[in-house]
Amino acid sequence: MWDALRESSIGQIARLIFRRPDLFPYPEELASFELPASLWRNPRVVLDSRLRSELRKHEGTVSCIEQSDPVLVDWYSATDQSNPQNWSFPKKVWITTQMGLYTFAVYIGSSLYAPSEEQIMSFFNTNYEASTLGIALYVAGYGVGPLLWSPLSEIPAVGRTPIYIVTFFIFTWLALGASVVDSFGGLLVLRFLLGFFGSPCLSTAGATLDDMFAPWKLPYVLTVWSSSATLGPALGPIVSGFAVTEMGWRWSGWELFWLAAPIWLIMFACLPETNPDTILHRRAMRLRACTGRTDLTCEADLKRAHMLTVRQIVFDALIKPWEINALDPAVLYTTVYASILYGTYYSFFEAFPLVFTDMHGFNLGESGLPFLAFVPGLLIAISGYIVWFRLKAEPVMRKEAPPLYGFPESRLMPAVTTTLLAPAGLFIFAWTSRPDIHWIVPIIGLMVLFISVVIAFQCMNFYIARCYPKYSASLFAANTFVRSTFAAGSILFSKPMYEALGVGGGVSLLGGLMFICAGGMVFLYLYGDRLRLKSRFAQSS
């Protein structure tokens, strides 16, 4: 219990404020602690003049680098309980649950606003296109945020948990502000900032889970965690639709605040740091303090001092992913396909009122209920994917060497086998969205579509992570930016498109794009290994 409290933000802040090492002490701060023999052996590390200069600057003094090589601080043993990989299964599940709740709160915040649009038009005397900016700017905000939060979380001195706690605290109070604001411009600014400060769950939560689970167990956890991100936007109109009808447009903002505040309190009290580089960085600092030896450091600090300047960090975070997208067809395909999937998903916020309210007479609260079709689609998708991975992929990954763990294209098979379900589901929805056809039929099309969407995202993300391990963090941040930007645009252009082409024509157009992308998935499955051999960025063996 004391260890859990010490590792939480409460414990870390208490230690920082009171400056007492005996308050929730670490093993290195106890009088009984004995320095492991490995830290006295002084293993040699080759340093060039630049690294010596950077380390000396980092320590703020001329250290024993001049007399001896640095000693690397690592895990004390294979079972070291400070290593997130060695944490108990209940602890890992509890942290995963917190990540799921956090992600759900941020994602549902995008669509809780949707039922409020008409009342906002009336209250602020604005037009429909302006009112939809509330969703579009929120989605754009959580597309921009990962470009900052993702590289920042990889800095050992920063870590992941402080970013979660600080940004989600701001998110929570911004939700309160959006509930009481009396200016339309102020509301739009708050909506963008909500997305921006909520975005660390997109850019970093997957890395938190990766810190704790073995590569062949990670897909199970990511599949379950990502369901919270997928369901959030779908459930938003259901949660707020009836409340907004009775209580007014501000109620959707209050609901987001009431959801986010207790989740933040749980994370503040219970969420530890999981980044192994940050944990070892802090351990090295404690060892230097208690031993007086300035030669103790961790591998991550050595690499960062040796390799990365501020310019290089900015280049890798903001420029390198676009270079890879431009020069690597596989990465470009996954970015484009993810954007179309995401944009299609958010376009239904504009299609549903046209179909279920105008054609079938649903009221404001009822018009969000068709989003429940995504729930059985999600359950079918994650159940099928987990069973397939357990029987086919995990046994291979356990035997093969990292980082590919076998033939990565083979793990695209679930996406290949279900990829045609996306255009099929869209065509069902498009061609049956008519007053003379029962409303359950287009809803069945949505369920079929969602099976393909969920599996496609799982397979593409896992493929990129294994094939581009060196650049995966920046690639995911860039992918999030592009697909969120496209989704924000789709919210704005969807209604004019549906009004010009009709729901049938507009959704059929999206179905045609999905059909083309389905061919790309088959091509990547068949020829992805050849593309990797020609790529300057991919792992080929």
Sequence and secondary structure as in RCSB ss.txt:
>XXXX:A:sequence
MWDALRESSIGQIARLIFRRPDLFPYPEELASFELPASLWRNPRVVLDSRLRSELRKHEGTVSCIEQSDPVLVDW
YSATDQSNPQNWSFPKKVWITTQMGLYTFAVYIGSSLYAPSEEQIMSFFNTNYEASTLGIALYVAGYGVGPLLWS
PLSEIPAVGRTPIYIVTFFIFTWLALGASVVDSFGGLLVLRFLLGFFGSPCLSTAGATLDDMFAPWKLPYVLTVW
SSSATLGPALGPIVSGFAVTEMGWRWSGWELFWLAAPIWLIMFACLPETNPDTILHRRAMRLRACTGRTDLTCEA
DLKRAHMLTVRQIVFDALIKPWEINALDPAVLYTTVYASILYGTYYSFFEAFPLVFTDMHGFNLGESGLPFLAFV
PGLLIAISGYIVWFRLKAEPVMRKEAPPLYGFPESRLMPAVTTTLLAPAGLFIFAWTSRPDIHWIVPIIGLMVLF
ISVVIAFQCMNFYIARCYPKYSASLFAANTFVRSTFAAGSILFSKPMYEALGVGGGVSLLGGLMFICAGGMVFLY
LYGDRLRLKSRFAQSS
>XXXX:A:secstr
 HHHHHHSHHHHHHHHHH  TTSS  GGGSTT    GGGTS       HHHHHHHHHHHTS  GGGTS  EEE  
SSTT TTSGGGS HHHHHHHHHHHHHHHHHHHHHHHTTGGGHHHHHHHHT  HHHHTHHHHHHHHHHHHTHHHHH
HHHTSTTT SHHHHHHHHHHHHHHHHHHHH   HHHHHHHHHHHHHHHTHHHHTHHHHHHHHS TTTHHHHHHHH
HHHHHHHHHHHHHHHHHHHHHH THHHHHHHHHHHHHHHHHHHHH     HHHHHHHHHHHHHHHH  TTEEEHH
HHHHHHH  HHHHHIIIIIHHHHHHHH HHHHHHHHHHHHHHHHHHHHHHHHIIIIITTT   TTGGGGGGGGHH
HHHHHHHHHHHHHIIIIIHHHHHHS TTTTS GGGGGHHHHHHTTHHHHHHHHHHHH STTS THHHHHHHHHHH
HHHHHHHHHHHHHHHHH TTTHHHHHHHHHHHHHHHHHHHHHHHHHHHHHHHHHHHHHHHHHHHHHHHHHHHHHH
HHHHHHHHH SSS   
